[in-house]
Amino acid sequence: MTRQIAREANRPEAGETLITNAKQQLASLRDTIPGEQPPLLMIQFLDPNHVRVFGTNSLYHAAISELGLSNAWQNTTNSWGFSMVSTRELLDLDAQLVIVRPLPAGVEQTLQTNMFWQYLVKRTGHTPLMIDPVWSFGAIPSALRFARLVTAALTEQGGQA
C-alpha cells in the first residue's frame, strides 16, 4: 500500500525510503528485546468484560512479527484484524497480555477489584503490559510506534514477561 500511495503521489523514492527506514528500525528494536518471550495477546478493552483481540491480519501482528515475537490469538478476526470477545475467552491462552490504552471510563478501577480478571492475570504468570494508544488502522508509522512501545514495555519488565 505504501508503494502504491507513493506512486500516486509521484514520490516512489519517498515510499522506498520510508519502507527501508522502517525495516532498519524494526531490526534494531528486535535486537533489544530480552530473552525468550511468550506469545503476546494484544487487547483493547471495550468494557470490563469485553475486548478487541488483535489477530494475524492486524497491524499489531505485523509489527510484532517483525520483532520476532508471536501472537497468541489464532482465531478468526474481522477484516480489520481483530475479534470482539468476552474476557472469558482469554482464559485458556498462555500469553503475555498487552493492553492498548485508552481504557474506557471506569475499566481500570473495575479491573483492580474484578476477581475473574485477577485470576486471569495470575493464570498467565505475567504482569500485563500497558501501552499508550496506537492507531490500529494505521500504516507504517503506527506499526513502528506499536513496535517501539511493546519493545520498551518488554525491556522495562527486564525480560521477565
ZIBELCOR-V433918 format. One record per residue. N is the residue number from 1. RES is the residue in three letters. PHI is phi in degrees with one decimal (NA if undefined). Layout:
{{N,RES,PHI} {N,RES,PHI}}
This chain:
{{1,MET,NA} {2,THR,-60.6} {3,ARG,-64.2} {4,GLN,-64.0} {5,ILE,-63.7} {6,ALA,-62.9} {7,ARG,-64.1} {8,GLU,-61.3} {9,ALA,-86.2} {10,ASN,59.9} {11,ARG,-135.4} {12,PRO,-59.4} {13,GLU,-66.3} {14,ALA,-66.6} {15,GLY,-63.5} {16,GLU,-64.8} {17,THR,-62.7} {18,LEU,-59.8} {19,ILE,-64.5} {20,THR,-61.9} {21,ASN,-62.1} {22,ALA,-63.3} {23,LYS,-61.4} {24,GLN,-65.7} {25,GLN,-63.9} {26,LEU,-65.0} {27,ALA,-63.7} {28,SER,-64.4} {29,LEU,-62.8} {30,ARG,-55.9} {31,ASP,-69.6} {32,THR,-97.5} {33,ILE,-74.4} {34,PRO,-74.0} {35,GLY,48.1} {36,GLU,-76.6} {37,GLN,-116.4} {38,PRO,-70.6} {39,PRO,-57.1} {40,LEU,-95.2} {41,LEU,-114.9} {42,MET,-93.5} {43,ILE,-130.9} {44,GLN,-137.7} {45,PHE,-72.6} {46,LEU,-98.2} {47,ASP,-160.3} {48,PRO,-60.3} {49,ASN,-114.5} {50,HIS,-138.7} {51,VAL,-138.0} {52,ARG,-90.1} {53,VAL,-116.3} {54,PHE,-91.9} {55,GLY,-107.5} {56,THR,-68.5} {57,ASN,-105.0} {58,SER,-99.1} {59,LEU,-61.4} {60,TYR,-61.3} {61,HIS,-62.1} {62,ALA,-57.7} {63,ALA,-65.8} {64,ILE,-70.1} {65,SER,-62.2} {66,GLU,-65.8} {67,LEU,-88.2} {68,GLY,81.0} {69,LEU,-102.5} {70,SER,-111.2} {71,ASN,-103.0} {72,ALA,-74.8} {73,TRP,-89.6} {74,GLN,-111.7} {75,ASN,-78.3} {76,THR,-62.3} {77,THR,-127.0} {78,ASN,-79.6} {79,SER,-67.4} {80,TRP,-91.6} {81,GLY,93.5} {82,PHE,-136.0} {83,SER,-115.5} {84,MET,-103.0} {85,VAL,-138.0} {86,SER,-73.7} {87,THR,-60.6} {88,ARG,-64.1} {89,GLU,-72.9} {90,LEU,-90.8} {91,LEU,-57.4} {92,ASP,-90.4} {93,LEU,-91.2} {94,ASP,-94.8} {95,ALA,-156.3} {96,GLN,-89.4} {97,LEU,-72.9} {98,VAL,-121.4} {99,ILE,-99.7} {100,VAL,-94.3} {101,ARG,-72.1} {102,PRO,-83.7} {103,LEU,-94.7} {104,PRO,-58.8} {105,ALA,-51.3} {106,GLY,85.0} {107,VAL,-67.0} {108,GLU,-59.3} {109,GLN,-66.2} {110,THR,-62.9} {111,LEU,-64.9} {112,GLN,-64.4} {113,THR,-115.9} {114,ASN,-75.6} {115,MET,-63.5} {116,PHE,-63.7} {117,TRP,-61.4} {118,GLN,-61.2} {119,TYR,-65.3} {120,LEU,-58.8} {121,VAL,-62.4} {122,LYS,-63.2} {123,ARG,-63.3} {124,THR,-68.6} {125,GLY,77.9} {126,HIS,-131.9} {127,THR,-69.1} {128,PRO,-60.1} {129,LEU,-93.6} {130,MET,-104.6} {131,ILE,-122.5} {132,ASP,-65.4} {133,PRO,-58.5} {134,VAL,-139.8} {135,TRP,-67.9} {136,SER,-73.5} {137,PHE,-104.6} {138,GLY,-79.9} {139,ALA,-130.3} {140,ILE,-54.5} {141,PRO,-59.9} {142,SER,-68.0} {143,ALA,-62.6} {144,LEU,-65.1} {145,ARG,-61.3} {146,PHE,-60.4} {147,ALA,-60.8} {148,ARG,-63.4} {149,LEU,-66.3} {150,VAL,-65.4} {151,THR,-60.4} {152,ALA,-62.0} {153,ALA,-64.6} {154,LEU,-66.7} {155,THR,-67.8} {156,GLU,-62.9} {157,GLN,-75.3} {158,GLY,71.9} {159,GLY,78.6} {160,GLN,-93.7} {161,ALA,-65.2}}
